[in-house]
Amino acid sequence: MTPRRQAIGRSGERRVARWYNDRGYEILARNWRVREGELDIVATRDHVLVICEVKTRSSTYFGDGFEAVTRSKQARLRRLAVLFLRELQGARPSEIRFDVASVTPSAIDVIEAAF
């Protein structure tokens, strides 16, 4: 991945983290990594743990970010969530939700409970 694309991705993740903060969520982790993969954003509010996959695009010319979260990507995110929960200290969430955020220079669109 080129440095420019990495910078675009980091910028999108920062914007989405701020989106969650503005709505009262606490960010537990950003770019949480293990050998099996990475979770972009892990947040919590009211005993709900949110795993958010962030897809940032410089334009929608090649489609929006939602289209990039395939069934295999969803399965990987579920497996990573299990690994994250194993490391989580303190109270367990009563619900886990998987969101997808599509970020462009002009908009942040979040599908809550996307899968």
GITA-V722946 format. One line per field, one symbol per residue. ss: DSSP state (H for helix, E for strand, L for the rest). phi: phi as a letter, one per 20 degrees, with the letter a starting at -180 (. if undefined). A space follows every 10 residues. Layout:
BEGIN
ss: ???
phi: ???
END
This chain:
BEGIN
ss: LLHHHHHHHH HHHHHHHHHH HHLLLEEEEE EEEELLEEEE EEEEELLEEE EEEEEELLLL LLLLHHHHLL HHHHHHHHHH HHHHHHHLLL LLLLEEEEEE EEEELLEEEE ELLLL
phi: .fgfffffff ffffffgfgf gfdnedeebc lfccgfqcdf cccbalmded ddedcdcfbd gdoefgfeef ffffffffff ffffffefen fefebccddc dddcgdbcdd eelfb
END
